[in-house]
Every structure is written in structure tokens, then in C-alpha cells.
Amino acid sequence: MISPVDNPLMGTEMVNALGQMQRQMRDLGQEAGDQVENPLSLLKNPDLSVQGQEAVSQANEVKGPTAADSVSEFAQMLAQAFENVNVLQNESAAMQSRFDVGDRSVSLADVMLASQKSSISFEATLQVRNRLADAYRSIMQMQI
């Protein structure tokens, strides 16, 4: 297996692919929000009683978290996770190079621990990417 430290482009390609998937998911979320902007507005009917119309207007005024807020929070969480993986990979590469040049403050155990941490975090991120891709494919195959 090729490690991300051996091939730095592998991590960059993954980040680019995940960024593209994130944009597609954001676009889909916006399209879904545009189709039915406020479902309670569909209930407005002149035949409703005054109390019913007041209840509907009050419900329309209540604003909860929107899909755009959720998407931006998810995007921030993913960005932080990718940044964490990138930091771990950079630290591992730096420790390996320091050990290679003979830095006495870095032991082989430290290098191996850093390498394993970066490998595990990369594998976990790869699994998240695969799950997101599967979820995206299953959503796209759904019939409306």
C-alpha cells in the first residue's frame, strides 16, 4: 500500500475530490431548499379560519436552523478534519527527515508513532470519503 507520506499528491487529490463532492452536495441542498422554500406557506388558504391563519403565520415566522447552516457546519467540520490529517502527515514527514539526518532528539519510536498516527488518520478520512461517495451515489439513484 502506498502511504500518503510516500505520495503527497494522493492526499491532495483526495482533498480536491472531497471538495468537489462537497460543492455538489451543497448545490443539491440549495436546489432542494429552492423547490419548497417554506412548506407552511402551502397551507395558506382563504377558507381557513382566522385562528388557523394566525397559527400558520406564527409558524412561518419561527425560523430554525436552515439547511445552509447545516451544510456550512458540516463543511467546516470536514475542513478541520482534513487540516488535522494534513498536520499529522506533515509532522510525520518532518520527524522522518529529522531522524534520517541524525537528530538525536527524535527516536525511532517517535517516528513510528507519528507515522502510524498519520496513517490511521488518513485511512479514517478515506473511509469517510468512501461512505460519503456511496451516500451520494445512492441519493442520485433514488427515484422521485
C-alpha positions in Angstrom: 0.0 0.0 0.0 1.3 3.5 -0.9 1.3 5.7 2.1 0.4 9.4 1.9 3.9 10.3 3.0 5.4 8.5 0.0 2.9 10.1 -2.4 1.9 13.6 -1.3 -0.3 14.0 -4.4 -2.6 11.2 -3.2 -3.7 13.4 -0.3 -4.1 16.5 -2.5 -6.2 14.5 -5.0 -8.4 13.2 -2.2 -8.9 16.7 -0.8 -9.8 18.0 -4.3 -12.3 15.2 -4.8 -13.9 15.8 -1.5 -14.1 19.5 -2.2 -15.9 18.8 -5.4 -18.3 16.4 -3.7 -18.9 19.0 -1.0 -19.8 21.6 -3.7 -22.2 19.1 -5.4 -23.9 18.3 -2.1 -24.2 22.0 -1.3 -25.8 22.6 -4.7 -28.2 19.7 -4.2 -29.2 21.1 -0.8 -29.8 24.5 -2.2 -31.9 23.1 -5.1 -34.0 21.2 -2.5 -34.4 24.3 -0.5 -35.4 26.3 -3.6 -38.1 23.8 -4.5 -40.0 24.1 -1.3 -38.8 27.3 0.5 -41.4 27.2 3.2 -43.7 24.3 3.3 -46.1 26.0 5.7 -46.8 28.7 3.1 -48.6 25.9 1.1 -51.1 25.7 3.9 -52.3 29.3 3.5 -55.9 29.1 2.3 -58.6 31.7 2.4 -61.1 29.0 3.6 -59.1 28.6 6.9 -60.5 30.2 10.0 -58.8 33.4 11.3 -57.2 31.4 14.2 -55.8 28.8 11.7 -54.3 31.6 9.5 -52.8 33.2 12.6 -51.2 29.9 13.6 -49.8 29.4 10.1 -48.4 32.9 10.1 -46.8 32.4 13.5 -45.3 29.1 12.3 -43.9 30.9 9.3 -42.2 33.5 11.5 -40.4 30.8 13.5 -37.0 30.2 12.0 -35.0 27.2 12.9 -31.6 26.1 11.6 -31.6 26.1 7.8 -30.1 23.5 5.5 -27.5 26.0 4.5 -26.4 26.4 8.2 -26.1 22.6 8.5 -24.1 22.4 5.3 -21.7 25.1 6.3 -21.2 23.4 9.7 -20.6 20.1 8.0 -18.2 21.8 5.6 -16.3 23.4 8.5 -16.1 20.0 10.3 -14.7 18.3 7.2 -12.2 21.1 6.6 -11.0 20.8 10.2 -10.6 17.0 9.8 -8.7 17.4 6.6 -6.5 20.0 8.2 -5.8 17.7 11.1 -4.8 14.9 8.7 -2.6 17.2 6.8 -0.9 18.4 10.0 -0.3 14.8 11.1 1.2 13.9 7.8 3.5 16.9 7.8 4.6 16.2 11.3 5.3 12.6 10.4 7.4 13.6 7.3 9.3 16.2 9.3 10.1 13.6 12.1 11.2 11.1 9.5 13.5 13.6 7.8 14.9 14.7 11.2 15.6 11.1 12.1 17.2 10.5 8.8 19.7 13.3 9.2 20.7 12.1 12.6 18.8 14.4 15.0 19.4 12.8 18.5 16.2 14.4 20.0 14.0 12.2 17.7 13.8 8.5 18.5 12.8 5.7 16.2 9.7 5.1 18.4 8.6 8.7 18.0 9.0 8.4 14.2 7.0 5.2 14.1 4.2 6.6 16.3 3.9 9.7 14.2 3.9 7.6 11.1 1.1 5.3 12.4 -1.0 8.3 13.6 -0.8 9.9 10.2 -1.6 6.6 8.5 -4.6 5.8 10.7 -6.0 9.3 10.3 -5.6 9.1 6.6 -7.3 5.7 6.5 -10.2 7.1 8.6 -10.6 10.1 6.3 -10.5 7.7 3.3 -13.3 5.7 4.8 -15.4 8.8 5.4 -14.8 9.8 1.8 -15.9 6.4 0.6 -19.1 6.5 2.8 -19.9 10.0 1.5 -19.4 8.8 -2.1 -21.7 5.8 -1.5 -24.3 8.0 0.1 -24.1 10.5 -2.8 -24.5 7.7 -5.3 -27.5 6.2 -3.5 -29.2 9.6 -3.3 -28.6 10.2 -7.0 -30.1 6.8 -7.9 -33.3 7.5 -5.9 -36.4 7.9 -7.9 -38.6 10.9 -7.2 
